[in-house]
Amino acid sequence: MNDLRMRKFWLMAFCVVMSFAISAPLARAAEDKEKGATPLEDEMIAANKALKTLKTQIADASKNASSLQLIGEMEKHFLAAKEMEPARAKKETDKTKFLANYRKAMVNLMSEMLKLEGAVVDGKNDEAGTILKNLAKIKSDGHDKFQEE
């Protein structure tokens, strides 16, 4: 039974990620997000908006359906952002290495997002709260390394 549950979870996670990968390039409603200086900033602003709401409700198991929707929105924006180039890359002497490090950081972020989603799916809201705190650190570190100064 437990093996079947894990298979269902991973199948669901794969389907969610793939659906966002396919739909990410599609147009998003302009009123749904603020405007940044670059498309990458637009994606991050939209993800941060969902993150702020998620922080207020992650501990409440009765809001797990809403939390999963917010997590999905964040994953969609992060997946789109992963394919983009930070503006700071233009100023880097070793652009290839910088972009590889950016991609690794985004892969790590997506990995944590899937852990967060799994915890919410399993109803482990305390664990999800801990993962969400770790995401705040990943966000801070990423901004330090990849945002323009």
Backbone hydrogen bonds, N-H to C=O, Kabsch-Sander energy under -0.5 kcal/mol:
donor,donor_aa,acceptor,acceptor_aa,energy
5,R,1,M,-2.0
6,M,2,N,-2.1
7,R,3,D,-2.3
8,K,4,L,-2.4
9,F,5,R,-2.3
10,W,6,M,-2.7
11,L,7,R,-2.4
12,M,8,K,-2.6
13,A,9,F,-2.9
14,F,10,W,-2.5
15,C,11,L,-2.5
16,V,12,M,-2.6
17,V,13,A,-2.5
18,M,14,F,-2.7
19,S,15,C,-2.5
20,F,16,V,-2.0
21,A,17,V,-2.2
22,I,18,M,-2.0
23,S,19,S,-2.1
24,A,20,F,-2.2
26,L,23,S,-1.3
32,D,29,A,-1.3
33,K,30,A,-1.2
42,D,38,T,-2.0
43,E,39,P,-2.1
44,M,40,L,-2.3
45,I,41,E,-2.8
46,A,42,D,-2.2
47,A,43,E,-2.3
48,N,44,M,-2.5
49,K,45,I,-1.9
50,A,46,A,-1.7
51,L,47,A,-2.3
52,K,48,N,-2.4
53,T,49,K,-1.4
54,L,50,A,-2.6
55,K,51,L,-2.5
56,T,52,K,-0.9
56,T,53,T,-0.6
57,Q,53,T,-0.7
57,Q,54,L,-1.2
58,I,54,L,-1.7
60,D,57,Q,-1.6
61,A,59,A,-0.9
63,K,60,D,-1.8
64,N,61,A,-1.5
67,S,63,K,-2.6
68,L,64,N,-2.7
69,Q,65,A,-1.6
70,L,66,S,-2.3
71,I,67,S,-2.6
72,G,68,L,-2.3
73,E,69,Q,-2.1
74,M,70,L,-2.5
75,E,71,I,-2.8
76,K,72,G,-2.2
77,H,73,E,-2.1
78,F,74,M,-2.9
79,L,75,E,-2.6
80,A,76,K,-1.8
81,A,77,H,-2.4
82,K,78,F,-2.1
83,E,79,L,-0.7
83,E,80,A,-0.8
84,M,81,A,-1.5
88,R,146,F,-0.5
89,A,86,P,-1.8
90,K,87,A,-1.4
91,K,88,R,-1.4
92,E,88,R,-0.6
92,E,89,A,-0.9
95,K,93,T,-0.7
98,F,94,D,-2.3
99,L,95,K,-2.8
100,A,96,T,-2.0
101,N,97,K,-2.5
102,Y,98,F,-2.2
103,R,99,L,-2.5
104,K,100,A,-2.3
105,A,101,N,-2.2
106,M,102,Y,-2.3
107,V,103,R,-2.4
108,N,104,K,-2.4
109,L,105,A,-2.2
110,M,106,M,-2.6
111,S,107,V,-2.3
112,E,108,N,-2.2
113,M,109,L,-2.2
114,L,110,M,-2.2
115,K,111,S,-1.9
116,L,112,E,-2.5
117,E,113,M,-2.6
118,G,114,L,-2.5
119,A,115,K,-2.3
120,V,116,L,-2.2
121,V,117,E,-2.8
122,D,118,G,-2.2
123,G,120,V,-1.4
124,K,119,A,-3.0
125,N,123,G,-1.3
128,A,124,K,-2.3
129,G,125,N,-2.1
130,T,126,D,-1.7
131,I,127,E,-2.4
132,L,128,A,-2.4
133,K,129,G,-1.8
134,N,130,T,-1.8
135,L,131,I,-2.1
136,A,132,L,-1.4
137,K,133,K,-1.3
138,I,134,N,-2.3
139,K,135,L,-2.7
140,S,136,A,-2.3
141,D,137,K,-2.8
142,G,138,I,-2.6
143,H,139,K,-2.4
144,D,140,S,-2.1
145,K,141,D,-2.0
146,F,142,G,-2.7
147,Q,143,H,-1.7
